[in-house]
Amino acid sequence: MAITQAVCTSFKQELLVGTHNFTASSGNTFKLALYTSSATLGASTTAYVTTGQSSGTNYTAGGANLTSVTPVATGTTAVCDFSPDLTFGTATVTSRGCLVYNSSKSNKAVCVLDFGADKSSTAGNFTVVFPSPTATGAIIRLA
């Protein structure tokens, strides 16, 4: 089993048909769910799944809502960001990666993030930090 960081192939196709709306004030609801190293997630992931999801104190199955920032163009690249970073407060949880998904659209997958190793918190904040929304750094960018 493995978590392979990728923008999900189904998401790329769905963008072309207008399935996802990242507009901050009127867009869809996006969530982030945490997963252990036993999960199998990657470019072929099409929707939120429970198999391999992390569990622990102050972490709820399905994860938590993200706050979208309306996408912008940076040079010739369109970028999307979530702000602020997502924190699961006073959590006792271990995670190897996460799935961002659109809960407004049948839990369709957006992207998989691999943390590179297990990350844990014990009765503390578990925070997923998003990079700056730049043409070379944003989690979601189309060049």
DOGUSE-867614 format. One line per 8 residues: number of its first residue (from 1); their letters; for each residue x, y, z of N, C-alpha, C, CB. Coordinates in nm, 4 decimals, padded with zeros to 6 digits, always signed. Each point is the difference from the previous one (the first is absolute). Glycine has a CB too. Layout:
# DOGUSE-867614
NUM> a> X,Y,Z,X,Y,Z,X,Y,Z,X,Y,Z | ...
***
This chain:
# DOGUSE-867614
1> maitqavc> +00.0843,-00.1163,+00.0000,-00.0843,+00.1163,+00.0000,+00.0891,+00.1229,+00.0000,-00.1852,-00.1233,+00.1208 | +00.1325,+00.2321,-00.1769,+00.0812,+00.1209,-00.0087,-00.0869,+00.1217,-00.0206,+00.1884,-00.1329,-00.0920 | -00.1335,+00.2451,+00.1299,-00.0621,+00.1291,-00.0288,+00.0934,+00.0699,-00.0971,-00.1179,+00.0164,+00.2288 | +00.0688,+00.0153,-00.3477,+00.0804,+00.0636,-00.1028,-00.0579,+00.1381,-00.0288,+00.0628,-00.2248,-00.1001 | +00.0141,+00.3296,+00.1288,-00.0491,+00.1359,-00.0183,-00.0333,+00.0256,-00.1457,+00.1361,+00.0760,+00.1950 | -00.2562,-00.0207,-00.2201,-00.0425,+00.0254,-00.1376,-00.1258,+00.0853,-00.0032,+00.1016,-00.2171,-00.0705 | -00.1193,+00.2906,-00.0376,-00.1309,+00.0571,-00.0312,-00.0756,-00.1129,-00.0670,+00.0849,+00.2437,-00.0260 | -00.2012,-00.2759,+00.0787,-00.0748,-00.1161,-00.0482,-00.0422,+00.0177,-00.1452,-00.0807,-00.0418,+00.2326
9> tsfkqell> +00.0997,-00.0608,-00.3138,-00.0316,+00.0044,-00.1424,-00.1460,+00.0348,-00.0235,+00.1787,-00.1679,-00.0421 | -00.2676,+00.1115,+00.1230,-00.1430,+00.0307,-00.0160,-00.0279,+00.1479,+00.0238,-00.0562,-00.2328,+00.0726 | +00.1285,+00.2949,+00.0209,-00.0168,+00.1423,+00.0281,+00.0372,+00.0839,-00.1226,+00.0484,-00.0424,+00.2440 | +00.0601,+00.0060,-00.3107,+00.0424,+00.0739,-00.1195,-00.1102,-00.0010,-00.1054,+00.2400,-00.0593,+00.0473 | -00.3000,-00.0576,-00.0680,-00.1084,-00.0111,-00.0982,-00.1222,+00.0796,+00.0454,+00.0841,-00.2275,-00.0676 | -00.1151,+00.2202,+00.1964,-00.1174,+00.0696,+00.0534,+00.0143,+00.1519,-00.0086,-00.0379,-00.1930,+00.1532 | +00.1599,+00.2444,-00.1450,+00.0206,+00.1440,-00.0169,-00.0457,+00.0460,-00.1381,+00.1936,-00.0102,+00.1593 | -00.1671,-00.0732,-00.2573,-00.0347,+00.0361,-00.1369,-00.1503,+00.0006,-00.0245,+00.2165,-00.0954,-00.0715
17> vgthnfta> -00.2924,+00.0310,+00.1572,-00.1458,+00.0005,-00.0159,-00.0678,+00.0816,+00.1104,+00.0137,-00.2255,-00.1100 | +00.0642,+00.2996,+00.1878,-00.0558,+00.0920,+00.0984,-00.0563,-00.0639,+00.1260,-00.0492,+00.1421,-00.1891 | +00.1007,-00.2560,+00.2314,-00.0523,-00.0675,+00.1189,+00.0371,+00.0722,+00.1295,+00.0140,-00.2149,-00.1245 | +00.1052,+00.2672,+00.1370,+00.0493,+00.0575,+00.1250,-00.0001,+00.1526,-00.0045,+00.1410,-00.2037,+00.0340 | -00.1875,+00.2675,+00.0740,-00.0019,+00.1456,+00.0103,+00.0738,+00.0396,+00.1269,-00.2202,+00.0159,-00.1266 | +00.3393,+00.0403,+00.1120,+00.0832,+00.0387,+00.1136,-00.0249,+00.1433,+00.0463,+00.1701,-00.1598,-00.0819 | -00.2657,+00.2317,+00.0225,-00.0260,+00.1380,+00.0381,-00.0262,+00.0083,+00.1501,-00.0932,+00.0487,-00.2294 | +00.1614,+00.0444,+00.2968,-00.0045,+00.0080,+00.1463,-00.1404,+00.0198,+00.0559,+00.2280,+00.0923,-00.0090
25> ssgntfkl> -00.3027,+00.0030,-00.0419,-00.1283,+00.0343,+00.0623,-00.1181,-00.0837,-00.0477,+00.0882,+00.2269,+00.0228 | -00.0798,-00.2835,-00.1414,-00.1164,-00.0696,-00.0553,+00.0322,-00.1370,-00.0587,-00.0954,+00.2216,-00.0469 | +00.2130,-00.2702,+00.0750,+00.0427,-00.1263,-00.0599,-00.0433,-00.1218,+00.0780,+00.1908,+00.1203,-00.0922 | -00.1348,-00.2340,+00.0546,-00.0282,-00.1283,+00.0633,+00.0712,-00.0113,+00.1350,-00.0290,-00.1040,-00.2272 | -00.0082,+00.0014,+00.3036,+00.0653,-00.0289,+00.1276,+00.1061,-00.1066,-00.0223,-00.2094,+00.0603,+00.1296 | +00.3317,-00.0279,-00.0908,+00.1117,-00.0924,-00.0132,+00.0440,-00.0432,+00.1397,+00.0743,+00.1083,-00.2182 | -00.0359,-00.2353,+00.2297,+00.0414,-00.0551,+00.1275,+00.1365,-00.0658,-00.0141,-00.2402,-00.0349,+00.0661 | +00.3038,+00.0128,+00.0482,+00.1276,-00.0681,+00.0042,-00.0115,-00.1133,+00.1012,+00.1276,+00.2114,-00.0648
33> alytssat> -00.1000,-00.3341,+00.0187,-00.0025,-00.1176,+00.0858,+00.1409,-00.0555,+00.0134,-00.2371,-00.0520,-00.0693 | +00.2728,+00.0077,+00.1896,+00.1319,-00.0545,+00.0278,+00.0009,-00.1519,-00.0180,+00.0432,+00.1890,+00.1601 | +00.0724,-00.2421,-00.2035,+00.0135,-00.1434,-00.0255,+00.1303,-00.0536,+00.0566,-00.1378,+00.0248,-00.2063 | +00.1354,-00.1529,+00.2431,+00.1199,-00.0688,+00.0478,+00.0768,-00.0574,-00.1188,-00.1139,-00.0550,+00.2194 | +00.2290,-00.0018,-00.1906,+00.0814,-00.0604,-00.1062,-00.0642,-00.1254,-00.0582,+00.2023,+00.0915,+00.1115 | -00.3088,-00.1421,-00.0517,-00.0685,-00.1167,-00.0554,-00.0956,+00.0373,-00.1136,+00.0191,-00.1092,+00.2233 | -00.0429,+00.2378,-00.2450,-00.0906,+00.0445,-00.1065,+00.0665,-00.0144,-00.1361,-00.1097,+00.1606,+00.1589 | +00.0269,-00.1808,-00.2602,+00.0466,+00.0004,-00.1382,-00.0686,+00.1165,-00.0696,+00.0384,-00.2536,-00.0031
41> lgasttay> +00.0360,+00.3616,-00.0152,-00.0525,+00.1220,-00.0612,+00.1002,+00.0505,-00.1031,-00.1288,+00.0588,+00.2107 | +00.0795,+00.0007,-00.3186,+00.0888,+00.0541,-00.1016,-00.0799,+00.0620,-00.1124,+00.1722,-00.1702,+00.0583 | -00.1104,+00.1842,-00.1737,-00.0628,+00.0655,-00.1150,-00.1289,-00.0693,-00.0430,+00.2257,+00.0735,-00.0736 | -00.2385,-00.2025,+00.0979,-00.1201,-00.0717,-00.0426,-00.1144,+00.0089,+00.1018,+00.1484,-00.1542,-00.1270 | -00.1261,+00.2190,+00.2406,-00.1059,+00.0169,+00.1001,-00.1073,+00.0918,-00.0575,+00.1643,-00.0338,+00.1915 | -00.2901,-00.0092,-00.1860,-00.1089,+00.0793,-00.0581,-00.0926,+00.0624,+00.1033,+00.0120,-00.1480,-00.1953 | -00.0103,+00.0957,+00.3191,-00.0906,+00.0517,+00.1024,+00.0529,-00.0345,+00.1390,-00.1954,-00.0225,-00.1581 | +00.1429,+00.0929,+00.2561,+00.0312,-00.0263,+00.1405,-00.0306,-00.1454,+00.0344,-00.0488,+00.2403,+00.0580
49> vttgqssg> +00.1406,-00.3031,+00.0143,-00.0191,-00.1363,+00.0477,+00.0334,-00.0044,+00.1484,+00.0543,-00.0963,-00.2285 | -00.1116,-00.0020,+00.2981,+00.0275,-00.0142,+00.1425,+00.1152,-00.0955,+00.0276,-00.2388,+00.0478,+00.0442 | +00.2713,-00.1350,-00.1378,+00.1057,-00.0996,+00.0198,+00.1347,+00.0680,+00.0228,-00.1264,-00.1629,-00.1441 | +00.1883,+00.1314,+00.2557,+00.1318,+00.0545,+00.0310,-00.0034,+00.1374,+00.0635,+00.0847,-00.1314,-00.1868 | -00.2035,+00.1818,+00.2167,-00.0095,+00.1333,+00.0584,+00.0534,-00.0008,+00.1434,-00.1993,+00.0508,-00.1465 | +00.2642,+00.0569,+00.1848,+00.0496,+00.0151,+00.1362,-00.1168,+00.0058,+00.0971,+00.2041,+00.1202,-00.0842 | -00.1753,-00.1537,+00.2082,-00.0995,+00.0139,+00.1059,+00.0720,+00.0436,+00.1259,-00.1507,-00.1766,-00.1028 | +00.0787,+00.2438,+00.1898,+00.0605,+00.0428,+00.1249,-00.0839,+00.1065,+00.0675,+00.2243,-00.0549,-00.0915
57> tnytagga> -00.1773,+00.0986,+00.2046,-00.0686,+00.1016,+00.0784,-00.0028,+00.1330,-00.0761,+00.0712,-00.1155,+00.2132 | -00.1884,+00.1752,-00.2220,-00.0232,+00.1292,-00.0656,+00.0274,-00.0016,-00.1508,+00.0587,+00.1069,+00.2155 | -00.0645,-00.2254,-00.2732,-00.0020,-00.0128,-00.1463,-00.1251,-00.0799,-00.0346,+00.2571,+00.0097,-00.0216 | -00.3415,+00.0462,-00.0645,-00.1251,-00.0635,-00.0392,+00.0139,-00.0581,-00.1399,-00.1310,+00.1587,+00.1457 | +00.0806,-00.2803,-00.1650,+00.0019,-00.0611,-00.1330,-00.0593,+00.0978,-00.1012,-00.0193,-00.2324,+00.1004 | +00.0825,+00.2428,-00.2145,-00.0429,+00.0951,-00.1023,+00.0810,+00.1278,+00.0038,-00.2274,-00.0957,+00.0129 | +00.2979,+00.1179,+00.0983,+00.0868,+00.1164,+00.0103,-00.0739,+00.1276,+00.0353,+00.1469,-00.1081,-00.1633 | -00.0981,+00.2186,+00.1105,-00.0549,+00.1316,+00.0331,-00.0083,+00.0866,-00.1247,+00.0938,-00.0172,+00.2323
65> nltsvtpv> -00.1789,+00.1189,-00.2241,-00.0175,+00.0931,-00.1115,+00.1234,+00.0871,-00.0186,-00.2465,+00.0008,+00.0411 | +00.2763,+00.0260,-00.1669,+00.1043,+00.0943,-00.0375,-00.0660,+00.1321,-00.0381,+00.1530,-00.1875,-00.0791 | -00.0791,+00.2960,+00.0910,-00.0491,+00.1302,-00.0437,+00.0694,+00.0347,-00.1310,-00.0444,+00.0755,+00.2396 | -00.0333,-00.0705,-00.3476,+00.0572,+00.0298,-00.1317,+00.0334,+00.1481,-00.0123,-00.1306,-00.1896,-00.0994 | +00.2358,+00.2149,+00.0234,+00.0342,+00.1355,-00.0425,-00.0256,+00.0017,-00.1495,+00.1765,+00.0381,+00.1856 | -00.2528,+00.0598,-00.2333,-00.0349,+00.0041,-00.1418,+00.1258,-00.0120,-00.0859,-00.2017,+00.1424,+00.0524 | +00.2028,-00.2344,-00.1492,+00.1171,-00.0197,-00.0854,+00.0405,+00.1280,-00.0741,-00.0681,-00.2387,-00.0264 | +00.1976,+00.2528,+00.0053,+00.0550,+00.1150,-00.0707,+00.1024,-00.0479,-00.1019,-00.0386,+00.1487,+00.2008
73> atgttavc> +00.0727,-00.0609,-00.2923,+00.1069,-00.0275,-00.0960,+00.1275,+00.0661,+00.0500,-00.1646,-00.0152,-00.1931 | +00.2733,-00.0591,+00.1873,+00.1322,+00.0510,+00.0331,+00.0844,-00.0216,-00.1246,-00.0221,-00.0501,+00.2523 | +00.0409,+00.1554,-00.3296,+00.0641,-00.0154,-00.1299,-00.0908,-00.0836,-00.0882,+00.2316,+00.0182,+00.1014 | -00.1816,-00.1280,-00.1523,-00.0803,-00.0876,-00.0860,-00.0520,-00.1226,+00.0748,+00.1341,+00.0781,-00.1948 | -00.1243,-00.0771,+00.3271,-00.0440,-00.1135,+00.0811,-00.1179,+00.0403,+00.0872,+00.2334,-00.0930,+00.0002 | -00.3383,+00.0111,-00.0004,-00.1135,+00.0220,+00.0893,+00.0267,-00.0789,+00.1274,-00.1630,+00.0359,-00.1943 | +00.1375,+00.0269,+00.3109,+00.0275,-00.0653,+00.1277,-00.1219,+00.0060,+00.0907,+00.2424,+00.0590,-00.0217 | -00.2522,-00.1589,+00.1074,-00.1066,-00.0092,+00.0984,+00.0651,-00.0222,+00.1355,-00.1664,-00.0926,-00.1701
81> dfspdltf> +00.1075,+00.1514,+00.2726,+00.0556,-00.0114,+00.1333,-00.1118,-00.0215,+00.1006,+00.1939,+00.1459,-00.0649 | -00.1569,-00.1957,+00.1807,-00.0905,-00.0117,+00.1134,+00.0637,+00.0767,+00.1141,-00.0912,-00.2271,-00.0753 | +00.0125,+00.3070,+00.1446,+00.0549,+00.0818,+00.1069,-00.1027,+00.0141,+00.1098,+00.1459,+00.1239,-00.1620 | -00.1100,-00.1245,+00.2840,+00.1369,-00.0237,+00.0458,+00.0356,-00.1473,-00.0106,-00.0177,+00.1956,+00.1549 | +00.1368,-00.2299,-00.1061,+00.0377,-00.1404,+00.0072,-00.1040,-00.0730,+00.0843,+00.2476,+00.0555,-00.0248 | -00.2626,-00.1850,+00.0046,-00.1016,-00.0777,+00.0715,+00.0596,-00.0628,+00.1253,-00.1191,-00.0465,-00.2167 | +00.0579,+00.0750,+00.3323,+00.0473,-00.0531,+00.1271,-00.1075,-00.0838,+00.0666,+00.1512,+00.1969,+00.0259 | -00.1128,-00.3177,+00.0140,-00.0833,-00.0846,+00.0839,+00.0532,+00.0226,+00.1418,-00.0484,-00.1777,-00.1862
89> gtatvtsr> -00.0263,+00.2543,+00.2665,+00.0479,+00.0415,+00.1313,-00.0058,-00.1100,+00.1045,-00.0732,+00.2266,-00.0571 | +00.1719,-00.2267,+00.1441,+00.0124,-00.0944,+00.1111,-00.0251,-00.1432,-00.0479,-00.0734,+00.1797,+00.1610 | +00.1359,-00.2133,-00.2704,-00.0228,-00.1308,-00.0624,+00.1104,-00.0989,+00.0356,-00.1198,+00.1135,-00.1876 | +00.0791,-00.2380,+00.1991,+00.0951,-00.1106,+00.0094,-00.0261,-00.0850,-00.1235,+00.0099,+00.0013,+00.2596 | +00.0777,+00.0129,-00.3593,-00.0226,-00.0637,-00.1293,+00.1342,-00.0163,-00.0718,-00.2341,+00.0996,-00.0150 | +00.2420,-00.2017,-00.0690,+00.1164,-00.0219,-00.0854,-00.0491,-00.0081,-00.1436,+00.1274,-00.1218,+00.1844 | -00.0548,+00.1875,-00.2742,-00.0392,+00.0021,-00.1407,+00.1227,-00.0011,-00.0893,-00.2092,+00.1239,+00.0590 | +00.1980,-00.1934,-00.1713,+00.1063,-00.0035,-00.1005,-00.0307,+00.0960,-00.1149,+00.0492,-00.2389,+00.0610
97> gclvynss> -00.1783,+00.2713,-00.0794,-00.0387,+00.0883,-00.1090,-00.1458,+00.0388,+00.0138,+00.1708,-00.1055,-00.1495 | -00.2215,+00.1713,+00.0458,-00.1395,+00.0443,+00.0059,-00.0602,+00.0056,-00.1405,+00.0499,+00.1327,+00.2089 | -00.1817,-00.1222,-00.2096,-00.0765,+00.0147,-00.1238,-00.0824,+00.1272,+00.0113,-00.0092,-00.2519,-00.0381 | +00.0202,+00.3389,-00.0608,-00.0889,+00.1152,-00.0111,-00.1109,-00.0431,-00.0942,+00.1864,+00.1734,+00.0420 | -00.3113,-00.1519,+00.0011,-00.1123,-00.0430,-00.0827,-00.1147,+00.0998,+00.0072,+00.0666,-00.2382,+00.0360 | -00.1556,+00.2302,-00.1345,-00.1121,+00.0925,-00.0144,-00.1259,-00.0648,+00.0574,+00.1048,+00.1042,-00.2067 | -00.1418,-00.0657,+00.3278,-00.1169,-00.0621,+00.0629,-00.1309,+00.0512,-00.0589,+00.1328,-00.0261,+00.2088 | -00.1288,+00.1334,-00.2873,-00.1202,+00.0504,-00.0684,-00.0318,-00.0799,-00.1255,+00.0495,+00.2268,+00.0892
105> ksnkavcv> +00.0466,-00.3004,-00.1374,-00.0136,-00.0732,-00.1261,+00.0306,-00.1478,+00.0192,+00.0619,+00.2072,-00.1261 | -00.1435,-00.2744,+00.2038,+00.0110,-00.1453,+00.0211,+00.1368,-00.0430,+00.0504,-00.1671,-00.0298,-00.1787 | +00.2326,+00.1156,+00.2589,+00.1309,-00.0309,+00.0594,+00.1083,-00.0300,-00.1031,-00.1215,-00.0873,+00.1961 | +00.1140,+00.1553,-00.3107,+00.0986,-00.0213,-00.1065,+00.1393,+00.0429,+00.0452,-00.1795,+00.0341,-00.1721 | +00.2790,-00.1147,+00.1387,+00.1388,+00.0263,+00.0374,+00.0571,+00.1180,-00.0766,+00.0285,-00.2413,+00.0525 | +00.0567,+00.3193,+00.0158,+00.0713,+00.1113,-00.0620,+00.1489,-00.0324,-00.0076,-00.1723,+00.1637,+00.0865 | +00.2336,-00.1883,+00.0283,+00.1424,-00.0324,+00.0001,+00.0364,-00.0801,+00.1237,+00.0482,+00.2076,-00.1309 | +00.0631,-00.2784,+00.1193,+00.0555,-00.0806,+00.1074,+00.1325,+00.0638,+00.0395,-00.1143,-00.2141,-00.0827
113> ldfgadks> +00.1358,+00.2297,+00.2122,+00.1253,+00.0557,+00.0501,+00.0705,-00.1046,+00.0847,-00.0954,+00.2340,-00.0028 | +00.2216,-00.2568,-00.0276,+00.0832,-00.0950,+00.0739,+00.0901,+00.0812,+00.0919,-00.0059,-00.1733,-00.1888 | -00.0006,+00.1493,+00.3194,+00.0805,+00.0746,+00.0964,+00.1453,-00.0461,+00.0024,-00.2050,+00.0329,+00.1360 | +00.2387,-00.1394,-00.2082,+00.1372,-00.0483,-00.0081,+00.0389,-00.0958,+00.1112,+00.0538,+00.2109,-00.1104 | -00.1279,-00.2086,+00.2188,+00.0216,-00.0894,+00.1145,-00.1215,+00.0144,+00.0898,+00.2559,+00.0194,-00.0120 | -00.2709,-00.1094,+00.1060,-00.1086,+00.0143,+00.0971,+00.0206,+00.1272,+00.0807,-00.0281,-00.2505,+00.0130 | -00.0789,+00.3248,+00.0074,+00.0001,+00.1194,+00.0836,-00.1013,-00.0239,+00.1110,+00.0673,+00.1540,-00.1939 | -00.0323,-00.1163,+00.3161,-00.0868,-00.0276,+00.1141,-00.0123,+00.1205,+00.0914,+00.0644,-00.2393,-00.0130
121> stagnftv> -00.1741,+00.2412,+00.0848,-00.0163,+00.0941,+00.1105,-00.0612,-00.0773,+00.1161,-00.0283,+00.2009,-00.1569 | +00.0656,-00.1627,+00.2771,-00.0546,-00.0628,+00.1201,-00.0579,+00.1109,+00.0872,+00.1676,-00.1937,-00.0097 | -00.3010,+00.2020,+00.0103,-00.0709,+00.1038,+00.0756,+00.0520,+00.1391,-00.0352,-00.0378,-00.1637,+00.1862 | +00.0703,+00.1823,-00.3136,+00.0490,+00.1293,-00.0485,-00.0608,+00.0303,-00.1357,+00.2151,-00.0293,+00.1270 | -00.1728,+00.1383,-00.1864,-00.0521,+00.0382,-00.1303,+00.0656,-00.0822,-00.1107,-00.0435,+00.2318,+00.0861 | -00.0399,-00.2876,-00.1737,+00.0475,-00.0659,-00.1220,-00.0365,+00.0962,-00.1117,-00.0280,-00.2427,+00.0901 | +00.1280,+00.3077,-00.1505,-00.0256,+00.1041,-00.0990,+00.0526,-00.0412,-00.1363,+00.0107,+00.1734,+00.1794 | -00.0962,-00.1594,-00.2814,+00.0406,-00.0198,-00.1384,+00.0272,+00.1394,-00.0555,-00.1378,-00.2173,-00.0293
129> vfpsptat> +00.2642,+00.2432,-00.0034,+00.0428,+00.1317,-00.0461,+00.0011,+00.0013,-00.1523,+00.1391,+00.0351,+00.2090 | -00.2116,+00.0616,-00.2662,-00.0017,+00.0151,-00.1452,+00.1076,+00.0999,-00.0418,-00.2475,-00.0539,-00.0077 | +00.3182,+00.0254,-00.1029,+00.1030,+00.0931,-00.0468,-00.0624,+00.1274,-00.0562,+00.1505,-00.1941,-00.0503 | -00.0676,+00.2926,+00.0264,-00.0473,+00.1251,-00.0596,-00.0623,-00.0270,-00.1355,+00.1774,+00.1284,+00.1221 | -00.2833,-00.0549,-00.1551,-00.0666,-00.0216,-00.1296,+00.0747,+00.0675,-00.1147,-00.2183,-00.0154,+00.1200 | +00.3335,-00.0420,-00.1533,+00.0815,+00.0540,-00.1087,-00.0021,-00.0962,-00.1186,+00.1478,+00.1212,+00.1660 | -00.0965,-00.0746,-00.2779,+00.0023,-00.0810,-00.1216,+00.0849,-00.1257,+00.0165,-00.0327,+00.2081,-00.1328 | +00.1264,-00.2079,+00.2271,+00.0861,-00.1169,+00.0193,-00.0254,-00.0719,+00.1321,+00.1701,+00.1134,-00.1392
137> gaiirla> -00.2564,-00.0583,+00.2252,-00.0159,-00.0586,+00.1306,-00.1397,-00.0422,+00.0405,+00.1880,+00.1343,+00.0556 | -00.2920,-00.0835,-00.1203,-00.1364,-00.0270,+00.0424,-00.0315,-00.1485,-00.0081,-00.0670,+00.2278,-00.0765 | -00.0158,-00.2756,+00.1685,-00.0430,-00.1398,-00.0001,-00.0713,-00.0326,-00.1299,-00.0204,+00.0034,+00.2499 | -00.0669,+00.0867,-00.2956,-00.0719,-00.0206,-00.1263,+00.0413,+00.1114,-00.0946,-00.1977,-00.1132,+00.1157 | +00.2623,+00.0734,-00.2250,+00.0442,+00.1009,-00.0985,-00.0094,-00.0605,-00.1397,+00.1563,+00.1092,+00.1694 | -00.2016,-00.0295,-00.2616,-00.0115,-00.0419,-00.1393,+00.0856,+00.0926,-00.0842,-00.2342,-00.0915,+00.0359 | +00.3369,+00.0342,-00.0972,+00.0930,+00.0807,-00.0776,-00.0263,-00.0140,-00.1481,+00.1694,-00.0247,+00.1793
***
